[in-house]
Amino acid sequence: MTPDFVIDIGREAVKTVLLISAPMLLAGLVVGLLVSIFQAATQINEQTMTFIPKIVAVLVALILFAPWIIRVMLAFTNNIFHSITLLGG
């Protein structure tokens, strides 16, 4: 196992984590921005008002993107297992 191989696996792992987490992070970001604009327009400064919409948006994004997330994770895992078999033989 060469250092380049380990670096490539680490790079792919980080890329996969960022790719998988992006839909939930973007949903939370967009909802947070919309709630902040609403709070600024109405001058409501309630801090707890942002949490529930963000949580709901993240859960909805997780439910909607779950099949895609599973496919990406399975592809990454299969790639890792395939690389392991190539190292052994």
HELIX and SHEET records of a PDB file:
HELIX    1   1 PRO A    3  THR A   42  1                                  40    
HELIX    2   2 GLN A   47  THR A   50  5                                   4    
HELIX    3   3 PHE A   51  GLY A   88  1                                  38    
END                                                                             
